[in-house]
């Protein structure tokens, strides 16, 4: 597992490209107190998507890379939208739309599901905004005693043993 943002350009031979992550990006991570089985979450995706969604998805990928390279956090936030998995998987996460709305209203540049869920993330321009966003999401999940919330930055080092 590699740190930061990477793009797999080719599998055979493996070619992984590193994309610089703007220093001012702060992430809010939220994990409701539930479990989503990854295998089950993959099954509900289906095998295809409408071409209009695919075009938007490819545009989001390009927007993400350009946003990272130009330090454009608003573009990065808009580019975390997912036209394939989020419309289906978001239904598995209680209060997803309320959390998304709360995060965006509190100043997040973007919001989405991390992997299969239930973890979610918000892209923020700095710690002050991240604090407001975290508080807004916590409010949505105030009745979930097992929910966890974190404010962090992108790790550019990758997987390693911490002692």
BELNORPE-V102718 format. One record per residue. N is the residue number from 1. RES is the residue in one letter. BURIAL is I if it has 9 or more other C-alpha atoms within 8 Angstrom, else O. Layout:
BEGIN
N_RES_BURIAL ; N_RES_BURIAL
END
This chain:
BEGIN
1_X_O ; 2_X_O ; 3_X_I ; 4_X_I ; 5_X_I ; 6_X_I ; 7_X_O ; 8_X_I ; 9_X_O ; 10_X_O ; 11_X_O ; 12_X_O ; 13_X_O ; 14_X_O ; 15_X_I ; 16_X_I ; 17_X_O ; 18_X_O ; 19_X_I ; 20_X_O ; 21_X_I ; 22_X_O ; 23_X_O ; 24_X_O ; 25_X_I ; 26_X_I ; 27_X_I ; 28_X_I ; 29_X_I ; 30_X_I ; 31_X_I ; 32_X_I ; 33_X_I ; 34_X_O ; 35_X_O ; 36_X_I ; 37_X_O ; 38_X_O ; 39_X_O ; 40_X_O ; 41_X_I ; 42_X_O ; 43_X_O ; 44_X_O ; 45_X_I ; 46_X_O ; 47_X_O ; 48_X_O ; 49_X_O ; 50_X_O ; 51_X_O ; 52_X_O ; 53_X_I ; 54_X_I ; 55_X_O ; 56_X_I ; 57_X_I ; 58_X_O ; 59_X_I ; 60_X_I ; 61_X_I ; 62_X_O ; 63_X_I ; 64_X_I ; 65_X_I ; 66_X_I ; 67_X_I ; 68_X_I ; 69_X_I ; 70_X_O ; 71_X_O ; 72_X_I ; 73_X_I ; 74_X_I ; 75_X_I ; 76_X_I ; 77_X_I ; 78_X_I ; 79_X_I ; 80_X_I ; 81_X_I ; 82_X_I ; 83_X_I ; 84_X_I ; 85_X_O ; 86_X_I ; 87_X_I ; 88_X_I ; 89_X_I ; 90_X_I ; 91_X_O ; 92_X_O ; 93_X_I ; 94_X_O ; 95_X_O ; 96_X_I ; 97_X_O ; 98_X_O ; 99_X_I ; 100_X_I ; 101_X_O ; 102_X_I ; 103_X_I ; 104_X_I ; 105_X_O ; 106_X_I ; 107_X_I ; 108_X_I ; 109_X_I ; 110_X_I ; 111_X_I ; 112_X_I ; 113_X_I ; 114_X_I ; 115_X_O ; 116_X_I ; 117_X_I ; 118_X_I ; 119_X_I ; 120_X_I ; 121_X_I ; 122_X_I ; 123_X_I ; 124_X_I ; 125_X_I ; 126_X_I ; 127_X_I ; 128_X_O ; 129_X_I ; 130_X_I ; 131_X_I ; 132_X_I ; 133_X_I ; 134_X_I ; 135_X_O ; 136_X_I ; 137_X_I ; 138_X_I ; 139_X_O ; 140_X_I ; 141_X_I ; 142_X_O ; 143_X_O ; 144_X_O ; 145_X_O ; 146_X_O ; 147_X_I ; 148_X_O ; 149_X_I ; 150_X_O ; 151_X_I ; 152_X_O ; 153_X_O ; 154_X_I ; 155_X_O ; 156_X_O ; 157_X_O ; 158_X_I ; 159_X_O ; 160_X_O ; 161_X_O ; 162_X_O ; 163_X_O
END
